[in-house]
Amino acid sequence: MGVVSSGGVALRFTPVDRATLGYDLFVLAFVILFWRKIPSAGTHLLFNLSVVGVVFLMRRLRGGPLSRFLRSGYPLILFTFFYYQTGLLNRILVPEFLDPLFLSADRGIFGEFPGILLRQMLRGRFWSEFFHFFYSSYYIVIPLTAVGIFLRERGRFEEYMFQVSLLFYICYAIYIFLPVEGPLHLRALSFDGGGFFERLVDFLYAKGENPGAAFPSSHVAVALLVAWWSRRVGRAFSCVVTLCSLFLSVATVYCMFHYAVDVFAGVFLAVAYVVAVGKLRGEDKGDDEENGEKNPPRL
């Protein structure tokens, strides 16, 4: 782990800290490099510098279970702010959304945008509420799984947060350079804002989303990673989270926030990520066995 001295006290940065600082400093460098092109660049600068302060503050936390949870779980709060920021930066280098290319790809594969085909097959308020419920479950399963792992396998909690954080940051970095809004114009024509979960999703999108972060779908990629981790909490819990992740993947298209190619890219990214993580952990384990270590370091 990286070590920094602060006031005579050694601060040891965890993998979660290094991933968060790495992404934050990357965005900070982007803001400084394109300062003149970025509206309210000073606000971005202040935010990204504040994140550095948050990381240092988390290293100094001491105390009971809540402090231990926050020491590695603090990115759960930062994700929303980082995500929103990408929508303010994603047209600095590419001035227009690239949606025509992605809509054409969907139509080339399916003959029509799959969200429209799904709406034609599954009509009515029940199906709208069904899929909007699972779309909104995304905002619950990530922190709920974090709490479950913290309570059941506290020794793996930091690893969970590191993997989830790094995957989010990979997606966020892509969004800054690849602005894709999603089929929101088709959603506006297909949904009337009725139903509790449809209104809830509209509210969450209006308050916490910023267009331009559609490809690859972080909803799908992170939800699948969380489902993979959820088995450590318990079988019943894992079944629920896995079902949520699968229905959520369909919901992103049914609710017309994503193109199908966004979902395919999210699935591919999640699978490649899990395979890469497994390979790295396997290599670490092999190295440790050669060195006679019984407790290999985790990612």
Buried (B, 14 or more C-beta within 10 A) or exposed (E): EEEEEEEEEEBEBBBBBBBBBEBBBBBBEBBEEEEEEBEEBEEBBEBBEEBBEBBBEBBEEEEEEEEBBBBBBBBBEBBEEBBBBBBBBBBBEBEEBBBEEBBEBBBEEEEEBBBBBBBEEBEEEEBBBBBBBBBBBBBEBBBBBBBBBBEEBEEBBBBBBBBBBBBBBBBBBBBBEBBBBBBBEBBEEBBEEEBEBBEBBBEBBEEEBBBBBBBBBBBBBBBBBBBBBBEBBEEEBBEBBBEBBBBBBBBBBBBBBBBBBBBBBBBEBBBEBBEEBEEEBEEBBEEBEEEEEEEBEBE
